[in-house]
Amino acid sequence: MVPPSIIKEYLYEKFPINKVHGEEFTTNSIFTHDEKLHMSINLNTGLWQDFKGHETGNFPQLIAHVEQISYEAALKYLRSKLFDSPQLLFDISSVHVEEQKSSNDTLSDIFKTFKKFNPEKIDATSLSDRLACKFIRDRKLGAADFYIAKSGRYANRLIIPYEYDGKPFYFQARNLSVVGTKYLNPSRQVTGIKSSDILFPFKSDADYVVLVEGPLDAISLQLNGINATCTQGSRLSHQQAGEIKDKQIIFGYDNDEAGAEGIQQARSMMLSKNKKDFCIATLPEGCKDWNELHTACQSKQHFIKMFVDGLTPLDFDYEVTEALH
């Protein structure tokens, strides 16, 4: 029998639309196209039934359906979860798992497991497809390129690719659920470079660049014709500073304490490289990030006006409006 803690952890991560009453977990069915709560799962036993599709099964069978893998692969997945939590080991006589080995997967190998995602052509029976479609449409990011992971470590996450000349060199895996870590990133062992040294791809021939914290902010600015990159947080590394030292720098970090500290840290970093031209782009009151402004604006012209209206010279008066046209 699968420990209830593992059943609960999996269900809360994979089924963000739910209602819980005692040990009964009800959620939208993976076999029908609507969002109504047609499926019931027992949090203690993992036994489930679909009241509309008339499907029933045990917990490994549910995992197999959700992840779109074989029953044997679902059992291996469960066994791997138990390896991660030795105190929960139990006897499953039907499970055979190969001895765990360190992964030698390259970034290219990992990308082969991802599927290019088109929000206009989704599998309506796939919960991850429906969540990814909603995520992209709610944020008006349909013109950007994304992938989706259906299995493995990045399962049911939206993949944000970092690419040059059509070849990936990094990615961020955005959680589509309200439970769990928001982002998972590939390790340095896979990419060969520290994540803090990576910049989201931007136009290298532009004379300015806007620094933001995350890739969705950078994408939102780029969709409106503004050259932007992200620094994977609000700290600028020596490597990143070296790549942008010839640009006019516009700080577009979030309007919070971390963002303000990040601007001062980044400014000091650029000053150490004899760069003294800076400007701050402040979000309008009520907008927590650039994607929120992007979704609120009706046109690129509207977005650019809001962006320019929020510019404040820090060390110089840079006429950024000329660069934006």
N, C-alpha and C positions, 0 to 999 in steps of 0.2 A: 504493500500500500504506500502511495506517495505521501510524504509528510504534508500536513495542511499548510505549513508555512511556505512551502514551495508552490503549492497550488495557489495560495492567496497572492504571493508575489507575482506570479505569472499573469493571473487574471487582472489584477489591478494595473499592470503595465500594458497589457495588450488590449484591454477593453475599457477605455476611459469613460464610455457612456454606460452607466450601470446603476443599479439600485440593489442594496443589500438589506435583507431582513433575516436576522438570525444567521443561519448557515446557508441560506439560499442567496445565491448571486445571480441576478437577472441582468441580461444585456441584450444588445441588438444581435440578431442572428447573422451568422456568416454564410448562411445559405439563401438569404432573401435580400432584396434590394432596398429595403426601407430601414429606418433607424429605430423602429419600435422594438421593445424589449420582448422578443419572442423566445429567447434562449435562457434556460435555467441551469445553473451549475451548483452542485453541492460543494461547499468550501472544505468539507472534511474528507470526502471520498473522491472528489473530482468527477463523479458520474454526472452526465449532462443529458439534456433532451431539448430538442427544438420543436416547439409547439406548432409552428407553421410548416416547416419543412419535414416534420415527422422523422427527424434523425435523432439517434441516441448513441451513446458510447461512453468509453472511459477516458481518463485524462490524457494518456498518450495519444489516443485517437483524436482528441480535440487539438492537441499540439500539431499533429500531422496535418489536420485540415487548415489550421491557422497559418502555419509556416509553409504549407504546400510542399511537404516532404513525405517520405515513406514512414510507415509505422515503425520500422526498425530504426530509422534515423531519429524519430521522436524519442524512442527509448534511449538512444545514445545521448541525445540532448539532455534528457532527464538525469542520466547517469553522470554527465559532466557537471550538472548543477550540484550533484551530491559530492562530487570531488571537490568542488569549491567550498563546500560546507561539511567537513569531515564528521562533525558531531551529528549530522543527520543521516549518516550511512545506514542503509537497510538492505535486506536481502531481496533482490529481484532475480529469481533463478532463470528467467527467460532473457535477461539482458546480457549481451556480450559486447564489451567495449574494448577497443584496441588500447594498448598502453599509451597514455598521454605523452606526446612529444612536443618539443619546442617547435614553433611554426617557423618555416623558412619562406613563407609567402612574401613575394615582392608586391610593390604597389600595383603593378600591372596585373598580378594574379588576383589581388583583392578586387580591382575594378571589373574584372571579368565576371565576378559574382553579382555585380550590380546591373540593374536594368534601366535604360534611359526612360525617363518618365514623361509621359504626355498627358496632361490633365484633361485633354479632349478625348482620349481613348483609354479609359480605365476599365479594369475588370470589376464590375459592380458587385461581384460576390466577395471581393477581397477587401477586408477591413482596412488594411494598410493603404491600398489604393484610394479608398474613399477619404481616409483621413488626410493623405497627402494632397489630394485634389482640393479639399476644403482649406487646408493650410495655405496652399498657393493662391487660390482664388480670394480668400479673405485678405491676403496681403498684396493682391494685385501684382503677382510675380510671374504671371503666365508667360511673359516674353523671355524669361531667363531659362537657362539649362539646368536641369536637375536629374539625378538618378534616384532609384529606390532600392533598398536592400530587402530581400524577402527571407533571408535565412542567415545564419551565422551570427557573429558578434554584433553586427550592425543591423540585425533584423528589425523590420518595421520602422526604419528611420529614413528620413529624406537626406540624400547625399548631395552636398553642395561641393561641386568639383572646383579645384584650382588647376587651371590648364594653361599651357603655352603651346601655340601651334597645334592645338587639338590633342595634346598629350597631357595627361594628369601628372602633377607632381605633389599633390596634397589634396586632402578633402576634409570637410567637417560633416559628421553624421548627426542631423538634428532629430531629436526625439519627437515623435508624433503623438505621444501620450503625455498626460499631465503628471504621470508618475515616473520617477527615475531621473538619471542624469540628463540634462538638456542636450549636451553635446558630447560625442565621443570622437576622438581624433586618432589617426594612425600614429604609431610610436616612431621615435627617432630611428629605431632599428630598421623600420620599414622604409621610411622616407630618406634617411641619410642626412637629415637636417633637423635642428631644433625647431619646434613650432613657433617659438618666440622670434625666430629669425625670418619667418615666412611672411610675405605680403600678398594679399589678394591681388590677382592680376589687374593691372591698370594700364592706361595709355602712357607708354614711356616717352612718346614724342610731345606730349603736352607740357606746357611751361609751368603748370601748377598741379597740385594733387591735394585732395581732401583726406585727412586721416580720421578714420572712424574705428570703433571698437570691434564690430563683428561683420561677417560677410553679408548678412542680409541688409545691413545698413549700406554697405558699399554697393551692393546690387541695386538697391532702391535709388541711390544717387546716380548710378550709371544709367539706369533706365530713363532718367530725366536729362541725360546728356552731360552730367557733371562727372569729371574724372575723379574717382575715389578709390581708396584702398583701405584695408583693415589691418590692424596690428595684433589681432587675436587677444584683445583686451586693451587696457588703457596704459600700457607701458611700451615705450619704443626702445628696441634693442640697438646695439651698435651696428649690427649687420643691416637692419632695416633703415637706420639713419643714413648709412652709406649709400643705399640705393636711391634715396630721394633728396640727397644734399644739393643737387643742382636744380631742384624745383622750388617754386614759391609754395610755402607750406601753409595750409589752412587746417586748423585743428577743429574737428567736428565730433569730439567725444561727447558722451552723454552729459546731460545737465544734472549731475549729482556730485557728491564729494569725491568719489573715485575719479570721475571725469576731470574735475578741476585739478586734482593732484597729478593726473596723467598729463595734462597740458603743461604743467610746470616741469615735470620730469622730462617730457619730450622736448620742451624748449631748451632745457639745460643740455640735453644730449646733442641737439642741433647746434647750439652755441659752441660746444666743444669741437665741432667740425667747421667752425668759422662761418656758420650759417646764421643770418640775423634777420631774415625776412619772414615774418609770421602774421597770421590773421586768425581770428576765432569765428567759427560759424555756430551761432546759438540757435537752438531749436525754438520755435514759437511756444509760448506758454500753453501748457496742456498736452504737448506732444512729448512722449517719453523717448522716442527714437526716430530715426529718419524714415523707417518703413511706415511708422504711424502717420508721419506727414505725407508720405507718398500715397497712402490709401485715402487720406483726407482731401488731397488736391484733385481738381477736375481735369487738369491738363499739365503738360510740361511747363508751359509758360507760367502757370499759377505756382507750381513748385519752385521754379527758378526765382520768381519774385520773392517768395517767402524765404528762400535761401539767402538771396542777396540782402534782403531787409534785415536779416539776422547777423550780417557780417560786421565784425568789430576789429579794427586794426590793433595789433598788439605791439608791434615794433615798427610798423610802416603803414602807409596808406596805399594798398595794392588795388588797382582798378580791376577787380576780378571779373566784372561784368563783360569786359572786352574778351576775356578768355572763354567765357561761356557761350558766346555767339559764333 
